[in-house]
Amino acid sequence: MGQNRTSTEGASRKVTFLGRGLGLRSPTKLTLLVCPLCSQRNGDRMAEKGVCEWCAYEPAERDEEPFGTER
Ligand SMILES: [Zn+2]
């Protein structure tokens, strides 16, 4: 205890899910921007929840990979 971080800006990083889709991982939550399952761009409200608004897919945290490491 004792750590009080007031700023979360810049703390999130881009992730993919087994090389598909696109999300933003922050220390507290996942924002799902593009669904790895149906490849649809997510709506803002559902993106905030980390769930695809098209197919209701919710990516598993263990499937997350850093974005931009593809060869
Ligand atoms: Zn989907």
N, CA, C, O and the ligand as a Tripos MOL2 file, in Angstrom:
@<TRIPOS>MOLECULE
protein
  285   283    72     0     0
PROTEIN
NO_CHARGES

@<TRIPOS>ATOM
      1 N           0.8340   -1.1980    0.0000 N.3       1 MET1
      2 CA          0.0000    0.0000    0.0000 C.3       1 MET1
      3 C           0.8760    1.2580    0.0000 C.2       1 MET1
      4 O           2.0920    1.1870    0.1750 O.2       1 MET1
      5 N           0.2510    2.3680   -0.1930 N.am      2 GLY2
      6 CA          0.9940    3.6150   -0.1900 C.3       2 GLY2
      7 C           1.2460    4.1480   -1.5830 C.2       2 GLY2
      8 O           1.5770    5.3210   -1.7580 O.2       2 GLY2
      9 N           1.0870    3.2790   -2.5820 N.am      3 GLN3
     10 CA          1.2510    3.7690   -3.9390 C.3       3 GLN3
     11 C          -0.0670    4.3300   -4.4460 C.2       3 GLN3
     12 O          -1.0950    3.6520   -4.4420 O.2       3 GLN3
     13 N          -0.0190    5.5450   -4.8710 N.am      4 ASN4
     14 CA         -1.2390    6.2060   -5.3470 C.3       4 ASN4
     15 C          -1.0100    6.7800   -6.7430 C.2       4 ASN4
     16 O          -0.5990    7.9290   -6.9050 O.2       4 ASN4
     17 N          -1.2800    5.9660   -7.7190 N.am      5 ARG5
     18 CA         -1.0950    6.4160   -9.0930 C.3       5 ARG5
     19 C          -2.3800    7.0540   -9.5910 C.2       5 ARG5
     20 O          -3.4140    6.4000   -9.7230 O.2       5 ARG5
     21 N          -2.2890    8.3260   -9.8580 N.am      6 THR6
     22 CA         -3.4930    9.0380  -10.2780 C.3       6 THR6
     23 C          -3.6620    9.0280  -11.7850 C.2       6 THR6
     24 O          -4.7700    9.2050  -12.2930 O.2       6 THR6
     25 N          -2.5680    8.8210  -12.4990 N.am      7 SER7
     26 CA         -2.6470    8.8760  -13.9570 C.3       7 SER7
     27 C          -2.5310    7.4850  -14.5570 C.2       7 SER7
     28 O          -1.5580    6.7730  -14.3110 O.2       7 SER7
     29 N          -3.5230    7.1040  -15.3380 N.am      8 THR8
     30 CA         -3.4410    5.8480  -16.0610 C.3       8 THR8
     31 C          -3.2020    6.0780  -17.5460 C.2       8 THR8
     32 O          -3.1190    5.1260  -18.3220 O.2       8 THR8
     33 N          -3.0910    7.3490  -17.9410 N.am      9 GLU9
     34 CA         -2.8520    7.6560  -19.3470 C.3       9 GLU9
     35 C          -1.4890    7.1130  -19.7740 C.2       9 GLU9
     36 O          -0.4840    7.2910  -19.0860 O.2       9 GLU9
     37 N          -1.4850    6.4580  -20.9090 N.am     10 GLY10
     38 CA         -0.2310    5.9430  -21.4130 C.3      10 GLY10
     39 C           0.1710    4.6120  -20.8070 C.2      10 GLY10
     40 O           1.1880    4.0320  -21.1880 O.2      10 GLY10
     41 N          -0.6210    4.1290  -19.8680 N.am     11 ALA11
     42 CA         -0.2860    2.8670  -19.2200 C.3      11 ALA11
     43 C          -0.7950    1.6670  -20.0150 C.2      11 ALA11
     44 O          -0.3700    0.5340  -19.7910 O.2      11 ALA11
     45 N          -1.7110    1.9340  -20.9480 N.am     12 SER12
     46 CA         -2.2440    0.8250  -21.7260 C.3      12 SER12
     47 C          -1.3620    0.5520  -22.9390 C.2      12 SER12
     48 O          -0.6920    1.4440  -23.4590 O.2      12 SER12
     49 N          -1.3810   -0.6950  -23.3720 N.am     13 ARG13
     50 CA         -0.5890   -1.0520  -24.5470 C.3      13 ARG13
     51 C          -1.4270   -1.9150  -25.4680 C.2      13 ARG13
     52 O          -2.3680   -2.5870  -25.0470 O.2      13 ARG13
     53 N          -1.0580   -1.8740  -26.7360 N.am     14 LYS14
     54 CA         -1.7990   -2.6440  -27.7260 C.3      14 LYS14
     55 C          -1.4900   -4.1280  -27.5960 C.2      14 LYS14
     56 O          -0.3430   -4.5290  -27.4000 O.2      14 LYS14
     57 N          -2.5290   -4.9250  -27.7100 N.am     15 VAL15
     58 CA         -2.3520   -6.3700  -27.6800 C.3      15 VAL15
     59 C          -3.1810   -7.0070  -28.8000 C.2      15 VAL15
     60 O          -4.1570   -6.4300  -29.2800 O.2      15 VAL15
     61 N          -2.7650   -8.2060  -29.1990 N.am     16 THR16
     62 CA         -3.5900   -9.0330  -30.0670 C.3      16 THR16
     63 C          -3.9310  -10.3010  -29.3040 C.2      16 THR16
     64 O          -3.4330  -10.5350  -28.2030 O.2      16 THR16
     65 N          -4.7790  -11.1070  -29.9020 N.am     17 PHE17
     66 CA         -5.1870  -12.3470  -29.2570 C.3      17 PHE17
     67 C          -4.7930  -13.5090  -30.1680 C.2      17 PHE17
     68 O          -5.4700  -13.8200  -31.1470 O.2      17 PHE17
     69 N          -3.6790  -14.1340  -29.8110 N.am     18 LEU18
     70 CA         -3.1000  -15.1780  -30.6510 C.3      18 LEU18
     71 C          -2.8800  -14.6620  -32.0650 C.2      18 LEU18
     72 O          -3.0700  -15.3840  -33.0440 O.2      18 LEU18
     73 N          -2.4750  -13.3930  -32.1530 N.am     19 GLY19
     74 CA         -2.1280  -12.8020  -33.4370 C.3      19 GLY19
     75 C          -3.3090  -12.2270  -34.2000 C.2      19 GLY19
     76 O          -3.1460  -11.7660  -35.3300 O.2      19 GLY19
     77 N          -4.5070  -12.2460  -33.5980 N.am     20 ARG20
     78 CA         -5.6830  -11.7360  -34.2910 C.3      20 ARG20
     79 C          -6.3540  -10.6640  -33.4450 C.2      20 ARG20
     80 O          -6.1250  -10.5650  -32.2400 O.2      20 ARG20
     81 N          -7.1940   -9.8560  -34.1090 N.am     21 GLY21
     82 CA         -7.9210   -8.8280  -33.3820 C.3      21 GLY21
     83 C          -6.9970   -7.7410  -32.8590 C.2      21 GLY21
     84 O          -5.8000   -7.7270  -33.1440 O.2      21 GLY21
     85 N          -7.5710   -6.8430  -32.0990 N.am     22 LEU22
     86 CA         -6.7830   -5.7580  -31.5160 C.3      22 LEU22
     87 C          -7.4610   -5.2740  -30.2420 C.2      22 LEU22
     88 O          -8.6730   -5.0640  -30.2010 O.2      22 LEU22
     89 N          -6.6560   -5.1050  -29.2150 N.am     23 GLY23
     90 CA         -7.1910   -4.6000  -27.9590 C.3      23 GLY23
     91 C          -6.2070   -3.6640  -27.2930 C.2      23 GLY23
     92 O          -5.0620   -3.5310  -27.7250 O.2      23 GLY23
     93 N          -6.6660   -3.0200  -26.2380 N.am     24 LEU24
     94 CA         -5.8110   -2.1800  -25.4150 C.3      24 LEU24
     95 C          -5.8270   -2.7340  -24.0000 C.2      24 LEU24
     96 O          -6.8710   -2.7990  -23.3520 O.2      24 LEU24
     97 N          -4.6590   -3.1270  -23.5380 N.am     25 ARG25
     98 CA         -4.5580   -3.6620  -22.1800 C.3      25 ARG25
     99 C          -4.0510   -2.5690  -21.2500 C.2      25 ARG25
    100 O          -2.9670   -2.0210  -21.4510 O.2      25 ARG25
    101 N          -4.8430   -2.2580  -20.2330 N.am     26 SER26
    102 CA         -4.3920   -1.3570  -19.1750 C.3      26 SER26
    103 C          -4.2680   -2.1820  -17.8980 C.2      26 SER26
    104 O          -4.7220   -3.3250  -17.8590 O.2      26 SER26
    105 N          -3.6660   -1.6230  -16.8590 N.am     27 PRO27
    106 CA         -3.5090   -2.3850  -15.6170 C.3      27 PRO27
    107 C          -4.8370   -2.8650  -15.0390 C.2      27 PRO27
    108 O          -4.8810   -3.8710  -14.3310 O.2      27 PRO27
    109 N          -5.9070   -2.1560  -15.3370 N.am     28 THR28
    110 CA         -7.1750   -2.4920  -14.7030 C.3      28 THR28
    111 C          -8.1850   -3.1670  -15.6130 C.2      28 THR28
    112 O          -9.0950   -3.8450  -15.1370 O.2      28 THR28
    113 N          -8.0310   -2.9860  -16.9240 N.am     29 LYS29
    114 CA         -9.0430   -3.5780  -17.7950 C.3      29 LYS29
    115 C          -8.5330   -3.7780  -19.2100 C.2      29 LYS29
    116 O          -7.4650   -3.2960  -19.5880 O.2      29 LYS29
    117 N          -9.3380   -4.5130  -19.9860 N.am     30 LEU30
    118 CA         -9.0540   -4.7240  -21.3950 C.3      30 LEU30
    119 C         -10.1180   -4.0340  -22.2340 C.2      30 LEU30
    120 O         -11.3150   -4.2070  -22.0010 O.2      30 LEU30
    121 N          -9.6760   -3.2500  -23.2090 N.am     31 THR31
    122 CA        -10.5880   -2.6740  -24.1860 C.3      31 THR31
    123 C         -10.4460   -3.4500  -25.4880 C.2      31 THR31
    124 O          -9.3580   -3.5240  -26.0590 O.2      31 THR31
    125 N         -11.5440   -4.0260  -25.9530 N.am     32 LEU32
    126 CA        -11.5080   -4.8370  -27.1660 C.3      32 LEU32
    127 C         -11.9050   -3.9940  -28.3720 C.2      32 LEU32
    128 O         -13.0720   -3.6400  -28.5430 O.2      32 LEU32
    129 N         -10.9180   -3.6800  -29.2020 N.am     33 LEU33
    130 CA        -11.1700   -2.7980  -30.3460 C.3      33 LEU33
    131 C         -11.6220   -3.5740  -31.5760 C.2      33 LEU33
    132 O         -12.5870   -3.1930  -32.2390 O.2      33 LEU33
    133 N         -10.9210   -4.6620  -31.8770 N.am     34 VAL34
    134 CA        -11.2940   -5.5140  -33.0050 C.3      34 VAL34
    135 C         -11.3630   -6.9510  -32.5210 C.2      34 VAL34
    136 O         -10.4300   -7.4620  -31.9020 O.2      34 VAL34
    137 N         -12.4810   -7.5890  -32.8120 N.am     35 CYS35
    138 CA        -12.6970   -8.9500  -32.3240 C.3      35 CYS35
    139 C         -11.7730   -9.9380  -33.0370 C.2      35 CYS35
    140 O         -11.6720   -9.9110  -34.2640 O.2      35 CYS35
    141 N         -11.0990  -10.8070  -32.2870 N.am     36 PRO36
    142 CA        -10.2280  -11.8080  -32.9160 C.3      36 PRO36
    143 C         -11.0150  -12.9500  -33.5560 C.2      36 PRO36
    144 O         -10.4750  -13.7070  -34.3620 O.2      36 PRO36
    145 N         -12.2690  -13.0680  -33.1980 N.am     37 LEU37
    146 CA        -13.0640  -14.2010  -33.6710 C.3      37 LEU37
    147 C         -13.7990  -13.8620  -34.9680 C.2      37 LEU37
    148 O         -13.7420  -14.6260  -35.9320 O.2      37 LEU37
    149 N         -14.4840  -12.7280  -34.9920 N.am     38 CYS38
    150 CA        -15.2690  -12.3760  -36.1750 C.3      38 CYS38
    151 C         -14.6550  -11.2030  -36.9460 C.2      38 CYS38
    152 O         -15.1860  -10.7970  -37.9790 O.2      38 CYS38
    153 N         -13.5420  -10.6590  -36.4500 N.am     39 SER39
    154 CA        -12.7920   -9.5990  -37.1310 C.3      39 SER39
    155 C         -13.5900   -8.3150  -37.3340 C.2      39 SER39
    156 O         -13.2340   -7.4960  -38.1820 O.2      39 SER39
    157 N         -14.6490   -8.1330  -36.5780 N.am     40 GLN40
    158 CA        -15.4380   -6.9120  -36.6660 C.3      40 GLN40
    159 C         -14.8570   -5.8530  -35.7320 C.2      40 GLN40
    160 O         -14.3420   -6.1640  -34.6580 O.2      40 GLN40
    161 N         -14.9530   -4.6050  -36.1640 N.am     41 ARG41
    162 CA        -14.5600   -3.5050  -35.2780 C.3      41 ARG41
    163 C         -15.6390   -3.3310  -34.2110 C.2      41 ARG41
    164 O         -16.8260   -3.2340  -34.5200 O.2      41 ARG41
    165 N         -15.2180   -3.2940  -32.9900 N.am     42 ASN42
    166 CA        -16.1690   -3.2810  -31.8900 C.3      42 ASN42
    167 C         -16.7710   -1.8940  -31.6580 C.2      42 ASN42
    168 O         -16.1460   -0.8810  -31.9720 O.2      42 ASN42
    169 N         -17.9690   -1.8550  -31.1150 N.am     43 GLY43
    170 CA        -18.5750   -0.5960  -30.7160 C.3      43 GLY43
    171 C         -17.9650   -0.0880  -29.4230 C.2      43 GLY43
    172 O         -17.4520   -0.8640  -28.6170 O.2      43 GLY43
    173 N         -18.0260    1.2190  -29.2320 N.am     44 ASP44
    174 CA        -17.3560    1.8250  -28.0880 C.3      44 ASP44
    175 C         -17.8180    1.2650  -26.7470 C.2      44 ASP44
    176 O         -17.0060    0.9880  -25.8640 O.2      44 ASP44
    177 N         -19.1140    1.1040  -26.6080 N.am     45 ARG45
    178 CA        -19.6400    0.6800  -25.2960 C.3      45 ARG45
    179 C         -19.1870   -0.7220  -24.9370 C.2      45 ARG45
    180 O         -18.7760   -0.9830  -23.8060 O.2      45 ARG45
    181 N         -19.2640   -1.6200  -25.9060 N.am     46 MET46
    182 CA        -18.8560   -2.9880  -25.6250 C.3      46 MET46
    183 C         -17.3370   -3.1150  -25.5720 C.2      46 MET46
    184 O         -16.8000   -3.9580  -24.8540 O.2      46 MET46
    185 N         -16.6550   -2.2720  -26.3360 N.am     47 ALA47
    186 CA        -15.1920   -2.2890  -26.2930 C.3      47 ALA47
    187 C         -14.6930   -2.0260  -24.8840 C.2      47 ALA47
    188 O         -13.7410   -2.6520  -24.4180 O.2      47 ALA47
    189 N         -15.3510   -1.0930  -24.2160 N.am     48 GLU48
    190 CA        -14.9850   -0.7600  -22.8310 C.3      48 GLU48
    191 C         -15.1200   -1.9680  -21.9040 C.2      48 GLU48
    192 O         -14.4090   -2.0850  -20.9060 O.2      48 GLU48
    193 N         -16.0340   -2.8490  -22.2490 N.am     49 LYS49
    194 CA        -16.2690   -4.0330  -21.4100 C.3      49 LYS49
    195 C         -15.3840   -5.2090  -21.7900 C.2      49 LYS49
    196 O         -15.3320   -6.2190  -21.0880 O.2      49 LYS49
    197 N         -14.6840   -5.0620  -22.9200 N.am     50 GLY50
    198 CA        -13.8110   -6.1420  -23.3450 C.3      50 GLY50
    199 C         -14.5620   -7.3020  -23.9630 C.2      50 GLY50
    200 O         -14.0700   -8.4300  -23.9840 O.2      50 GLY50
    201 N         -15.7750   -7.0210  -24.4760 N.am     51 VAL51
    202 CA        -16.6070   -8.0610  -25.0760 C.3      51 VAL51
    203 C         -17.0160   -7.6180  -26.4790 C.2      51 VAL51
    204 O         -17.3440   -6.4510  -26.6890 O.2      51 VAL51
    205 N         -16.9970   -8.5440  -27.4400 N.am     52 CYS52
    206 CA        -17.4070   -8.2170  -28.8000 C.3      52 CYS52
    207 C         -18.9170   -7.9940  -28.8620 C.2      52 CYS52
    208 O         -19.6920   -8.8040  -28.3530 O.2      52 CYS52
    209 N         -19.3230   -6.9060  -29.4800 N.am     53 GLU53
    210 CA        -20.7570   -6.6330  -29.5550 C.3      53 GLU53
    211 C         -21.4290   -7.4390  -30.6660 C.2      53 GLU53
    212 O         -22.6570   -7.5050  -30.7370 O.2      53 GLU53
    213 N         -20.6200   -8.0500  -31.5290 N.am     54 TRP54
    214 CA        -21.1820   -8.7990  -32.6580 C.3      54 TRP54
    215 C         -21.3900  -10.2570  -32.3110 C.2      54 TRP54
    216 O         -22.4490  -10.8150  -32.5970 O.2      54 TRP54
    217 N         -20.4040  -10.8830  -31.7030 N.am     55 CYS55
    218 CA        -20.5170  -12.3240  -31.4250 C.3      55 CYS55
    219 C         -20.3970  -12.6220  -29.9340 C.2      55 CYS55
    220 O         -20.3990  -13.7850  -29.5300 O.2      55 CYS55
    221 N         -20.2920  -11.5640  -29.1060 N.am     56 ALA56
    222 CA        -20.2440  -11.7080  -27.6440 C.3      56 ALA56
    223 C         -18.9930  -12.4350  -27.1670 C.2      56 ALA56
    224 O         -18.9540  -12.9380  -26.0440 O.2      56 ALA56
    225 N         -17.9760  -12.4890  -28.0160 N.am     57 TYR57
    226 CA        -16.7380  -13.1420  -27.6190 C.3      57 TYR57
    227 C         -15.9800  -12.2850  -26.6140 C.2      57 TYR57
    228 O         -15.8800  -11.0670  -26.7610 O.2      57 TYR57
    229 N         -15.4550  -12.9400  -25.6000 N.am     58 GLU58
    230 CA        -14.6510  -12.2620  -24.5870 C.3      58 GLU58
    231 C         -13.2880  -12.9390  -24.5440 C.2      58 GLU58
    232 O         -13.1700  -14.0660  -24.0630 O.2      58 GLU58
    233 N         -12.2600  -12.2620  -25.0420 N.am     59 PRO59
    234 CA        -10.9420  -12.9050  -25.1470 C.3      59 PRO59
    235 C         -10.3890  -13.2920  -23.7740 C.2      59 PRO59
    236 O         -10.5650  -12.5680  -22.7940 O.2      59 PRO59
    237 N          -9.7270  -14.4270  -23.7240 N.am     60 ALA60
    238 CA         -9.0760  -14.8600  -22.4940 C.3      60 ALA60
    239 C          -7.7650  -14.1040  -22.3120 C.2      60 ALA60
    240 O          -7.0470  -13.8360  -23.2750 O.2      60 ALA60
    241 N          -7.4730  -13.7720  -21.0820 N.am     61 GLU61
    242 CA         -6.2640  -12.9930  -20.8100 C.3      61 GLU61
    243 C          -5.0060  -13.7360  -21.2430 C.2      61 GLU61
    244 O          -4.0190  -13.1200  -21.6450 O.2      61 GLU61
    245 N          -5.0460  -15.0540  -21.1610 N.am     62 ARG62
    246 CA         -3.8620  -15.8350  -21.5330 C.3      62 ARG62
    247 C          -3.6220  -15.8220  -23.0350 C.2      62 ARG62
    248 O          -2.5340  -16.1800  -23.4850 O.2      62 ARG62
    249 N          -4.6160  -15.4180  -23.8190 N.am     63 ASP63
    250 CA         -4.4440  -15.3460  -25.2710 C.3      63 ASP63
    251 C          -3.8050  -14.0350  -25.7240 C.2      63 ASP63
    252 O          -3.4570  -13.8830  -26.8950 O.2      63 ASP63
    253 N          -3.6510  -13.1010  -24.8080 N.am     64 GLU64
    254 CA         -3.1120  -11.7980  -25.1860 C.3      64 GLU64
    255 C          -1.6350  -11.8870  -25.5520 C.2      64 GLU64
    256 O          -0.8470  -12.5550  -24.8820 O.2      64 GLU64
    257 N          -1.2840  -11.1970  -26.6290 N.am     65 GLU65
    258 CA          0.1060  -11.1010  -27.0410 C.3      65 GLU65
    259 C           0.4050   -9.6480  -27.3700 C.2      65 GLU65
    260 O          -0.4900   -8.9290  -27.8130 O.2      65 GLU65
    261 N           1.6300   -9.1970  -27.1690 N.am     66 PRO66
    262 CA          1.9840   -7.8120  -27.5220 C.3      66 PRO66
    263 C           1.7810   -7.5630  -29.0100 C.2      66 PRO66
    264 O           2.1000   -8.4120  -29.8420 O.2      66 PRO66
    265 N           1.2480   -6.3920  -29.3340 N.am     67 PHE67
    266 CA          1.0020   -6.0370  -30.7180 C.3      67 PHE67
    267 C           2.3050   -5.6490  -31.4070 C.2      67 PHE67
    268 O           3.1700   -5.0090  -30.8080 O.2      67 PHE67
    269 N           2.4330   -6.0390  -32.6620 N.am     68 GLY68
    270 CA          3.5580   -5.5680  -33.4510 C.3      68 GLY68
    271 C           4.7860   -6.4510  -33.3840 C.2      68 GLY68
    272 O           5.8950   -6.0000  -33.6720 O.2      68 GLY68
    273 N           4.5970   -7.7140  -33.0020 N.am     69 THR69
    274 CA          5.7400   -8.6120  -32.9340 C.3      69 THR69
    275 C           5.7370   -9.6170  -34.0840 C.2      69 THR69
    276 O           6.5850  -10.5070  -34.1500 O.2      69 THR69
    277 N           4.7680   -9.4580  -34.9890 N.am     70 GLU70
    278 CA          4.7050  -10.3860  -36.1200 C.3      70 GLU70
    279 C           5.9020  -10.1980  -37.0440 C.2      70 GLU70
    280 O           6.4230   -9.0940  -37.1970 O.2      70 GLU70
    281 N           6.3200  -11.2870  -37.6480 N.am     71 ARG71
    282 CA          7.4980  -11.2120  -38.4880 C.3      71 ARG71
    283 C           7.1390  -11.1350  -39.9470 C.2      71 ARG71
    284 O           8.0250  -11.0660  -40.7990 O.2      71 ARG71
    285 ZN        -16.7640  -10.9430  -32.4850 Zn       72 ZN72
@<TRIPOS>BOND
     1     1     2 1
     2     2     3 1
     3     3     4 2
     4     3     5 am
     5     5     6 1
     6     6     7 1
     7     7     8 2
     8     7     9 am
     9     9    10 1
    10    10    11 1
    11    11    12 2
    12    11    13 am
    13    13    14 1
    14    14    15 1
    15    15    16 2
    16    15    17 am
    17    17    18 1
    18    18    19 1
    19    19    20 2
    20    19    21 am
    21    21    22 1
    22    22    23 1
    23    23    24 2
    24    23    25 am
    25    25    26 1
    26    26    27 1
    27    27    28 2
    28    27    29 am
    29    29    30 1
    30    30    31 1
    31    31    32 2
    32    31    33 am
    33    33    34 1
    34    34    35 1
    35    35    36 2
    36    35    37 am
    37    37    38 1
    38    38    39 1
    39    39    40 2
    40    39    41 am
    41    41    42 1
    42    42    43 1
    43    43    44 2
    44    43    45 am
    45    45    46 1
    46    46    47 1
    47    47    48 2
    48    47    49 am
    49    49    50 1
    50    50    51 1
    51    51    52 2
    52    51    53 am
    53    53    54 1
    54    54    55 1
    55    55    56 2
    56    55    57 am
    57    57    58 1
    58    58    59 1
    59    59    60 2
    60    59    61 am
    61    61    62 1
    62    62    63 1
    63    63    64 2
    64    63    65 am
    65    65    66 1
    66    66    67 1
    67    67    68 2
    68    67    69 am
    69    69    70 1
    70    70    71 1
    71    71    72 2
    72    71    73 am
    73    73    74 1
    74    74    75 1
    75    75    76 2
    76    75    77 am
    77    77    78 1
    78    78    79 1
    79    79    80 2
    80    79    81 am
    81    81    82 1
    82    82    83 1
    83    83    84 2
    84    83    85 am
    85    85    86 1
    86    86    87 1
    87    87    88 2
    88    87    89 am
    89    89    90 1
    90    90    91 1
    91    91    92 2
    92    91    93 am
    93    93    94 1
    94    94    95 1
    95    95    96 2
    96    95    97 am
    97    97    98 1
    98    98    99 1
    99    99   100 2
   100    99   101 am
   101   101   102 1
   102   102   103 1
   103   103   104 2
   104   103   105 am
   105   105   106 1
   106   106   107 1
   107   107   108 2
   108   107   109 am
   109   109   110 1
   110   110   111 1
   111   111   112 2
   112   111   113 am
   113   113   114 1
   114   114   115 1
   115   115   116 2
   116   115   117 am
   117   117   118 1
   118   118   119 1
   119   119   120 2
   120   119   121 am
   121   121   122 1
   122   122   123 1
   123   123   124 2
   124   123   125 am
   125   125   126 1
   126   126   127 1
   127   127   128 2
   128   127   129 am
   129   129   130 1
   130   130   131 1
   131   131   132 2
   132   131   133 am
   133   133   134 1
   134   134   135 1
   135   135   136 2
   136   135   137 am
   137   137   138 1
   138   138   139 1
   139   139   140 2
   140   139   141 am
   141   141   142 1
   142   142   143 1
   143   143   144 2
   144   143   145 am
   145   145   146 1
   146   146   147 1
   147   147   148 2
   148   147   149 am
   149   149   150 1
   150   150   151 1
   151   151   152 2
   152   151   153 am
   153   153   154 1
   154   154   155 1
   155   155   156 2
   156   155   157 am
   157   157   158 1
   158   158   159 1
   159   159   160 2
   160   159   161 am
   161   161   162 1
   162   162   163 1
   163   163   164 2
   164   163   165 am
   165   165   166 1
   166   166   167 1
   167   167   168 2
   168   167   169 am
   169   169   170 1
   170   170   171 1
   171   171   172 2
   172   171   173 am
   173   173   174 1
   174   174   175 1
   175   175   176 2
   176   175   177 am
   177   177   178 1
   178   178   179 1
   179   179   180 2
   180   179   181 am
   181   181   182 1
   182   182   183 1
   183   183   184 2
   184   183   185 am
   185   185   186 1
   186   186   187 1
   187   187   188 2
   188   187   189 am
   189   189   190 1
   190   190   191 1
   191   191   192 2
   192   191   193 am
   193   193   194 1
   194   194   195 1
   195   195   196 2
   196   195   197 am
   197   197   198 1
   198   198   199 1
   199   199   200 2
   200   199   201 am
   201   201   202 1
   202   202   203 1
   203   203   204 2
   204   203   205 am
   205   205   206 1
   206   206   207 1
   207   207   208 2
   208   207   209 am
   209   209   210 1
   210   210   211 1
   211   211   212 2
   212   211   213 am
   213   213   214 1
   214   214   215 1
   215   215   216 2
   216   215   217 am
   217   217   218 1
   218   218   219 1
   219   219   220 2
   220   219   221 am
   221   221   222 1
   222   222   223 1
   223   223   224 2
   224   223   225 am
   225   225   226 1
   226   226   227 1
   227   227   228 2
   228   227   229 am
   229   229   230 1
   230   230   231 1
   231   231   232 2
   232   231   233 am
   233   233   234 1
   234   234   235 1
   235   235   236 2
   236   235   237 am
   237   237   238 1
   238   238   239 1
   239   239   240 2
   240   239   241 am
   241   241   242 1
   242   242   243 1
   243   243   244 2
   244   243   245 am
   245   245   246 1
   246   246   247 1
   247   247   248 2
   248   247   249 am
   249   249   250 1
   250   250   251 1
   251   251   252 2
   252   251   253 am
   253   253   254 1
   254   254   255 1
   255   255   256 2
   256   255   257 am
   257   257   258 1
   258   258   259 1
   259   259   260 2
   260   259   261 am
   261   261   262 1
   262   262   263 1
   263   263   264 2
   264   263   265 am
   265   265   266 1
   266   266   267 1
   267   267   268 2
   268   267   269 am
   269   269   270 1
   270   270   271 1
   271   271   272 2
   272   271   273 am
   273   273   274 1
   274   274   275 1
   275   275   276 2
   276   275   277 am
   277   277   278 1
   278   278   279 1
   279   279   280 2
   280   279   281 am
   281   281   282 1
   282   282   283 1
   283   283   284 2
@<TRIPOS>SUBSTRUCTURE
     1 MET1         2 RESIDUE 1 A MET
     2 GLY2         6 RESIDUE 1 A GLY
     3 GLN3        10 RESIDUE 1 A GLN
     4 ASN4        14 RESIDUE 1 A ASN
     5 ARG5        18 RESIDUE 1 A ARG
     6 THR6        22 RESIDUE 1 A THR
     7 SER7        26 RESIDUE 1 A SER
     8 THR8        30 RESIDUE 1 A THR
     9 GLU9        34 RESIDUE 1 A GLU
    10 GLY10       38 RESIDUE 1 A GLY
    11 ALA11       42 RESIDUE 1 A ALA
    12 SER12       46 RESIDUE 1 A SER
    13 ARG13       50 RESIDUE 1 A ARG
    14 LYS14       54 RESIDUE 1 A LYS
    15 VAL15       58 RESIDUE 1 A VAL
    16 THR16       62 RESIDUE 1 A THR
    17 PHE17       66 RESIDUE 1 A PHE
    18 LEU18       70 RESIDUE 1 A LEU
    19 GLY19       74 RESIDUE 1 A GLY
    20 ARG20       78 RESIDUE 1 A ARG
    21 GLY21       82 RESIDUE 1 A GLY
    22 LEU22       86 RESIDUE 1 A LEU
    23 GLY23       90 RESIDUE 1 A GLY
    24 LEU24       94 RESIDUE 1 A LEU
    25 ARG25       98 RESIDUE 1 A ARG
    26 SER26      102 RESIDUE 1 A SER
    27 PRO27      106 RESIDUE 1 A PRO
    28 THR28      110 RESIDUE 1 A THR
    29 LYS29      114 RESIDUE 1 A LYS
    30 LEU30      118 RESIDUE 1 A LEU
    31 THR31      122 RESIDUE 1 A THR
    32 LEU32      126 RESIDUE 1 A LEU
    33 LEU33      130 RESIDUE 1 A LEU
    34 VAL34      134 RESIDUE 1 A VAL
    35 CYS35      138 RESIDUE 1 A CYS
    36 PRO36      142 RESIDUE 1 A PRO
    37 LEU37      146 RESIDUE 1 A LEU
    38 CYS38      150 RESIDUE 1 A CYS
    39 SER39      154 RESIDUE 1 A SER
    40 GLN40      158 RESIDUE 1 A GLN
    41 ARG41      162 RESIDUE 1 A ARG
    42 ASN42      166 RESIDUE 1 A ASN
    43 GLY43      170 RESIDUE 1 A GLY
    44 ASP44      174 RESIDUE 1 A ASP
    45 ARG45      178 RESIDUE 1 A ARG
    46 MET46      182 RESIDUE 1 A MET
    47 ALA47      186 RESIDUE 1 A ALA
    48 GLU48      190 RESIDUE 1 A GLU
    49 LYS49      194 RESIDUE 1 A LYS
    50 GLY50      198 RESIDUE 1 A GLY
    51 VAL51      202 RESIDUE 1 A VAL
    52 CYS52      206 RESIDUE 1 A CYS
    53 GLU53      210 RESIDUE 1 A GLU
    54 TRP54      214 RESIDUE 1 A TRP
    55 CYS55      218 RESIDUE 1 A CYS
    56 ALA56      222 RESIDUE 1 A ALA
    57 TYR57      226 RESIDUE 1 A TYR
    58 GLU58      230 RESIDUE 1 A GLU
    59 PRO59      234 RESIDUE 1 A PRO
    60 ALA60      238 RESIDUE 1 A ALA
    61 GLU61      242 RESIDUE 1 A GLU
    62 ARG62      246 RESIDUE 1 A ARG
    63 ASP63      250 RESIDUE 1 A ASP
    64 GLU64      254 RESIDUE 1 A GLU
    65 GLU65      258 RESIDUE 1 A GLU
    66 PRO66      262 RESIDUE 1 A PRO
    67 PHE67      266 RESIDUE 1 A PHE
    68 GLY68      270 RESIDUE 1 A GLY
    69 THR69      274 RESIDUE 1 A THR
    70 GLU70      278 RESIDUE 1 A GLU
    71 ARG71      282 RESIDUE 1 A ARG
    72 ZN72       285 GROUP 0 **** ****
